[in-house]
């Protein structure tokens, strides 16, 4: 997907201004410069940066708005786990007015996120620690792109959710299999949405997530 095609998609599905386009361009320029210093994204995806990473991140926003409309709620804050190169966290911050918090434990990635947010003139909160070392607080929306397997992700991140938190979790071609395995341990309102950028990938959309209570046999 070219930049121009991506901008058309963004305008059709989200609505963007010239200022937003300028912020996206500034972010992309910063990413290209940083790629000479560290491998932020796979080299094979650089030529399709707008499709594989920016639109792949941006597609979560219409899903969030759809869920908010259905539940008649208005999410205010967004937690992105393992933000790495800023996907999807910084892209969501650029495209929305929500307060976005990025969690990334790798020092060089944290430094890049700080530079990228400044270049895009987009305020975000960056927590440069492992999730398990951060004081929990509730978030309305939680995303994670290649952060951890589903079971581990929910174990670590559940303290950062509330009863109506929305989980938007991009997964690869094994999304359905991973979800079925996890259903043995977790329950909630969970469905799979097709990815707008990769027919082999999917997005797990979930609310009301909590561990299953396992029955124990009575002692005689």
N, C-alpha and C positions, 0 to 999 in steps of 0.2 A: 504494500500500500504506500503510495507516494504521500508527501506532505499535503499536497492539494486535495487528494482523495480523503485523507484523514480529517482535514479541516471541514470538508463537506459533511462527513459523518458526524463530527462534533456539533456542527451547526444544526443539523437535522435532529439529532437525538438529545442534545443538551442546551444548545444555544450559546454562542460565544461572541465576544466583542473583539474589537481590534486590540484592546489592551490585553485581553486574555491570550490572543494569538502571539503578541509580543512576549508575554511571559513564558509561553510554551517554547518559543524560538530561543529565548535566553537560556532556558533550562537545557534544551537540546545542545546548544553551543557549549555550555559548561560541561555537559556529559562527554561530548566529543573530545574536549581538551583533556579531561581527566582520564579518558581511556588510554592515553599515552603513559599514564602513571600506574594504573591498576585495571584489572579486568572486571569492570562493573557489570557488563552483560556479555553473553557469548558472542564471540567475533562473528559467528555465522548469522547473527541477527542484526548486525549493525546496519546493513543495507535496507532492512525492513523495520527500522527503529520505530517509525510512526505507527505501523500496524501491530507489530509483535509486542510492543511495550506501552506506547502511549494510549492507543485505542483499547488495547487489552486491559489497561488500568481504568480508562475512562468509562468503559461499559458498566462498571460497578455502580456508577452514580445513578443512571436511570433505574437500575434495580432497587437501589436504596430509596429513591423517590417513589417508586411503585409500591413498595412495602409500606412506606410512611403514609401514603394515601389510603392504602387498604386498612391500616391500623389507626388512621386518623391521629397520627402522632407527628411530631416535628423534631427529628433528631438534631442535636446541637453539637455533639462531639464525636470524633472518629479516631479509633486506635488502629494503627497499622503496625503489624509485627514483622520483624526482620526486614526492615525497609530497604536495605541494601543500596540500590542505585536510585531509590526514590519512587519505585513502582510498588503499589499504586499510590502511596501516601502523598508525595509532593504533587502528583498529577491531580489527585482529588482536591488538594488544597488550592491549586491554581483554578480549578473549574467550579469550586463551590465556596460558600461563605462559612462552612463549618470549621470549628476548631479542631485541627488535626494534630495528633501526637504520633511521632515516629519512634519505634523502639529498634535500636540497632546496636549490637555489642562490639562490633569490629571498629577499631579506632579510625582506620583510614576511610572506612565507609561513613563514619560519623562526620569526619572532616569534610568529605565530599558533600554530604547532605546539607551541612551548614553553608558551604559555598554555593550550592545549587539553589537553596532557598533564598539566599541573598541576591543571586543573579536574577532570579525570577521575581524578586520583590514580593515574596509570598511568605507570610508569617506561619511558622509551624513550631511545635515544641518537639525537641529531639532529646530522647532519653538514651544516653550511651551506656547502657548496662544490659545484663541478661535480664530477661523478664522476671525470673524468680527472685531477683534481688531488688525489684522495684515495689514500692508501697502500693498496694492495690487501690484502685478507685474505679467507679463504674463508668462505662462508656456506652453510648447508644448504638454505635456501629463498630464492629471489629473485623478487620481484614488481615489476611496473611497469604502471601504469595511465596510458595516454596519455603515455608518456615519450618514445618514439622509435620509428621503424619498426624492424621485427624485425632486419634485418641490422645496422643501426647499434647497436641495443640490445645484441646479442650481441657485437659488436666492442668496445664500451665496457665491458661488464659481465663478460665472460669471466674476466678476472683475479680477480674476486671469487667465483668458483665453484670447486668441486672436482669430481672425476670423478662423484660421485653427487649433485650438487646438483639440486634440483628447481626448475624454472622454472614459475611460474604467471602467465600473461600475458593479462589481459583485453583483448579486441580487439572492434572493431565488426563491421559486416556484411561487411567485406572481409577478414576473418580468414583464410579459406581461400585466397583469391587471394594475400594477402601471404605466407602460409606456402609456397605453391607456388613463388613467386618466390625465396624464401629458400633453398629446398631445393637450388638450383643451387650454393649457396655453403657451406651448413652441413648437418651431418647429426647424427643422434642418435635417441633414442626419443621420437617426437613424435606427439601426437594432439590432436584438437580436442574439447572438451567444450561442450555447450550451456550457455548462461547461464541461471541460475534466475530472472533478473529481466527479461530482454529477449530475445524469440525471434529478434531480428535480430542479436544479439551472440553471442560465443563466447569461450571461454578456451583458450588454447594451453597444453598441459601437456607439459613436455619434461624429459628427463634425458639425461645423457651427451652433451651438446652439444659439438661441436668442428668446426673448419673442414674442408671437404672438401679432400683433396689432389688437385690437378689434375695429370694426366699431362703430361709434357713430351716432345716428340719428340726422338729422338736425333740428334745431329749426324752427318753423313756426310762 
